[in-house]
């Protein structure tokens, strides 16, 4: 019996892992252009008049692939790494929370209990996310960084550097700790963020379920609505921490999260903590909708296949 339980847990964990991987890939290709705009507005707030100006300038100067989809490969790696670990850990943490709450199955967990499982799961996914998102953010803001530092490339050209070259450069100059710059702000962003992310998602699924209907059977459209609500809840709550993380990573700051926050507040005021929020909300609605519908229906397909 114990062996059968272990095999079942392993299968469930594997299904969550694979479903999270595919959801992460789908999320990137839907959301990358607005994510690039968000990072540029966060890290160089004085260069653009707003979301539309940043999008148009980026497209005119660098096009789609090197401009709006800059950093796409590390973004895919980051999201596959994060979401595979996140959803696998979420399933495991749901079981832990269910055990503590004395629930027979994870389907009995309420919104707060699911949110707590998301909070705990984000601790583990942060370790995979931080290095890959560091590279993504640096590539997205490469033109602005090089222009500001007066490097040899003319600002009218297209600055290029591969992900591999950038990783090698960081490891040579800063070592392995350099790849985890911004880890504390990643924790501060991810853990409370995913409390509201999974809480919002699971709570909305419960609200959208018809009387007598399981939240697992609400259909793809309502699942997408629930995913969008979770994404909006996450980004609205965590955005100031995300601004700080982006500044630390793009500018290779050695200062603490607290000192960077104080500096931003003193020099730029409270609105600076919300630079890039509009493109982020525009991005997260379709992105998290796609993430969850791919995740949930991949889980169902794999569960049937492996039964």
C-alpha positions in Angstrom: 0.0 0.0 0.0 2.8 2.4 0.9 4.5 1.6 -2.4 1.3 2.3 -4.3 0.9 5.6 -2.5 4.5 6.6 -3.4 3.9 5.7 -7.1 0.7 7.7 -7.2 2.5 10.8 -5.6 5.3 10.5 -8.1 2.9 10.3 -11.0 1.0 13.3 -9.7 4.2 15.3 -9.3 5.4 14.4 -12.8 2.0 15.4 -14.3 2.1 18.8 -12.4 5.8 19.3 -13.6 5.1 18.6 -17.3 1.8 20.6 -17.2 3.7 23.5 -15.6 6.4 23.3 -18.3 3.9 23.6 -21.2 2.0 26.3 -19.4 5.2 28.3 -19.0 6.1 28.1 -22.7 2.6 29.2 -23.7 2.8 32.1 -21.2 6.1 33.5 -22.7 5.0 33.6 -26.3 1.8 35.4 -25.4 3.3 37.9 -22.9 6.9 38.6 -23.9 6.3 41.9 -25.8 4.5 43.6 -22.9 7.0 42.1 -20.5 9.8 43.8 -22.4 8.0 47.1 -22.3 7.4 46.6 -18.5 11.1 46.0 -17.8 12.2 49.0 -19.9 9.8 51.3 -18.1 10.8 50.0 -14.7 14.5 50.4 -15.1 14.7 53.5 -17.3 11.6 55.5 -16.2 12.7 58.8 -17.7 13.2 57.5 -21.3 9.6 56.9 -22.2 6.4 58.8 -22.0 4.3 55.7 -21.5 3.4 52.2 -22.6 2.6 53.1 -26.2 5.7 55.3 -26.6 7.9 52.5 -25.3 6.3 49.9 -27.5 6.6 52.0 -30.7 10.2 53.1 -30.0 11.3 49.6 -29.3 9.6 48.3 -32.4 11.0 51.0 -34.6 14.6 50.7 -33.4 14.9 46.9 -33.0 11.9 45.2 -34.6 10.0 42.3 -33.2 12.6 39.6 -32.6 15.5 41.7 -31.2 13.2 44.3 -29.7 9.8 43.2 -28.4 10.9 39.6 -28.1 14.4 40.4 -26.7 15.3 37.9 -24.0 12.7 35.4 -25.3 15.0 32.3 -24.9 15.9 33.0 -21.3 12.3 33.9 -20.7 11.2 30.5 -21.9 13.9 28.9 -19.8 12.9 31.0 -16.8 9.2 30.3 -17.1 9.6 26.6 -17.8 11.9 26.4 -14.8 9.7 28.4 -12.6 6.3 27.0 -13.6 7.4 23.4 -13.6 8.9 23.7 -10.1 6.1 26.0 -9.0 3.2 23.7 -10.0 5.0 20.5 -8.8 5.7 22.2 -5.5 2.2 23.6 -5.4 0.7 20.1 -5.6 3.1 18.9 -2.9 2.4 21.9 -0.7 -1.3 21.4 -1.1 -0.9 17.9 0.4 1.1 19.4 3.3 -1.4 22.1 4.0 -4.2 19.5 3.7 -2.5 17.2 6.2 -2.1 20.1 8.7 -5.7 21.2 8.1 -6.8 17.6 8.4 -8.5 17.5 5.0 -9.0 14.1 3.4 -8.1 15.3 -0.2 -6.7 18.5 -1.7 -10.0 19.1 -3.4 -11.4 20.0 0.1 -8.9 22.9 0.6 -10.5 26.3 0.8 -9.2 29.5 -0.9 -6.9 30.5 2.0 -5.5 27.0 2.3 -4.7 26.9 -1.5 -3.2 30.4 -1.2 -1.0 29.2 1.6 0.2 26.3 -0.5 1.0 28.8 -3.3 3.0 30.9 -0.9 5.1 27.9 0.2 5.6 26.7 -3.4 7.0 30.0 -4.5 9.9 29.6 -2.1 11.2 26.7 -4.1 10.5 28.2 -7.6 12.3 31.4 -6.7 15.7 29.6 -6.8 15.1 28.5 -10.4 13.6 31.8 -11.4 16.2 34.3 -10.1 19.2 33.4 -12.4 17.1 33.0 -15.6 15.1 36.2 -15.0 18.3 38.1 -14.3 19.5 37.2 -17.9 16.1 38.0 -19.4 15.9 41.4 -17.8 19.4 42.4 -18.8 18.8 41.4 -22.4 15.5 43.3 -22.5 17.1 46.5 -21.3 20.4 46.0 -23.2 20.0 49.0 -25.5 19.1 51.4 -22.7 22.0 50.0 -20.5 24.6 50.3 -23.3 23.4 53.8 -24.3 23.5 55.0 -20.7 27.0 53.6 -20.2 28.3 55.2 -23.5 29.6 51.9 -24.8 31.2 51.7 -28.2 28.0 50.6 -30.1 26.1 53.6 -31.5 22.7 53.9 -30.1 21.2 53.7 -33.6 22.6 50.2 -34.1 21.2 47.0 -32.7 23.1 46.0 -29.5 23.4 42.2 -29.4 24.8 39.7 -27.0 23.9 36.1 -26.6 22.5 34.6 -23.4 25.6 32.4 -23.1 27.9 35.3 -23.5 26.0 37.3 -20.9 26.1 34.4 -18.4 29.8 33.9 -19.0 30.4 37.7 -18.5 28.6 37.6 -15.1 30.3 34.5 -13.9 33.7 35.9 -14.8 33.1 39.3 -13.1 30.9 38.3 -10.1 31.0 34.5 -9.8 28.0 32.3 -9.0 26.6 34.9 -6.5 26.2 37.3 -9.4 23.7 34.9 -11.0 21.5 35.2 -7.9 21.5 39.0 -7.6 18.0 40.1 -6.6 17.2 36.8 -4.9 15.9 38.4 -1.7 13.6 40.7 -3.8 12.5 37.7 -5.8 11.4 36.0 -2.5 9.7 39.2 -1.5 7.9 39.3 -4.8 7.1 35.6 -5.4 5.9 34.4 -2.0 3.2 36.9 -1.2 2.5 37.2 -4.9 1.7 33.6 -5.3 -0.5 33.6 -2.1 -2.8 36.0 -4.0 -2.2 34.3 -7.4 -3.4 30.8 -6.3 -5.9 32.2 -3.9 -7.5 34.4 -6.6 -7.4 31.6 -9.1 -8.9 28.9 -6.8 -11.4 31.3 -5.3 -12.6 32.5 -8.7 -13.0 28.9 -9.9 -15.2 28.2 -6.9 -17.3 31.3 -7.6 -17.7 30.4 -11.3 -18.7 26.8 -10.6 -22.5 26.2 -11.0 -24.4 24.7 -8.1 -23.4 21.0 -7.7 -20.5 21.4 -10.2 -16.9 20.8 -9.4 -14.4 23.7 -10.0 -12.4 21.2 -12.1 -15.3 21.0 -14.6 -16.0 24.7 -15.2 -14.7 24.6 -18.8 -11.8 26.4 -20.6 -13.4 29.8 -20.8 -14.1 30.1 -17.1 -10.7 28.6 -16.3 -9.1 31.4 -18.4 -11.2 34.0 -16.5 -10.0 32.6 -13.2 -6.4 32.6 -14.4 -6.7 36.2 -15.4 -8.1 37.2 -12.0 -5.2 35.3 -10.3 -2.6 37.1 -12.5 -4.1 40.6 -11.9 -4.2 39.9 -8.1 -0.5 38.8 -8.2 0.9 41.8 -10.1 -1.2 44.4 -8.4 0.2 43.2 -5.0 3.8 42.6 -5.9 4.6 45.3 -8.4 6.7 47.5 -6.2 8.9 44.5 -5.3 9.2 43.7 -9.0 10.4 47.2 -9.8 13.1 46.9 -7.1 14.1 43.5 -8.4 14.4 44.7 -12.0 16.5 47.7 -11.0 18.9 45.5 -8.9 19.2 42.9 -11.7 19.5 45.3 -14.7 21.9 47.7 -13.1 23.9 45.0 -11.2 23.3 46.7 -7.9 25.0 45.4 -4.7 22.7 47.4 -2.5 20.0 45.8 -0.3 16.4 45.7 -1.4 15.5 48.1 1.4 18.2 50.7 0.4 17.1 50.5 -3.2 13.5 51.0 -2.2 14.4 54.1 -0.1 16.5 55.5 -2.9 13.7 55.1 -5.5 11.2 56.7 -3.1 13.4 59.7 -2.2 14.6 60.4 -5.8 11.5 59.5 -7.9 8.5 59.3 -5.5 5.9 56.7 -4.9 4.7 56.6 -8.6 8.0 55.1 -9.6 7.1 51.9 -7.9 4.3 51.5 -10.4 6.2 52.3 -13.6 5.2 49.6 -16.1 2.1 48.5 -14.3 -0.3 49.2 -17.2 1.6 47.0 -19.7 1.9 44.3 -17.0 -1.8 44.2 -16.5 -2.4 44.1 -20.3 0.2 41.3 -20.5 -1.1 39.2 -17.5 -4.7 38.9 -18.6 -4.1 36.7 -21.7 -0.8 35.3 -20.3 -2.2 33.8 -17.1 -5.4 32.8 -18.9 -3.4 30.7 -21.3 -1.1 29.5 -18.6 -3.9 27.9 -16.5 -5.9 26.6 -19.4 -2.8 24.8 -20.8 -1.9 23.6 -17.3 -5.3 22.3 -16.3 -6.1 20.5 -19.6 -2.5 19.1 -19.9 -3.1 17.6 -16.4 -6.4 16.1 -17.5 -4.9 14.6 -20.7 -1.9 13.2 -18.9 -4.0 11.8 -16.1 -6.1 9.9 -18.6 -3.1 8.8 -20.6 -1.3 7.4 -17.5 -4.3 5.8 -15.8 
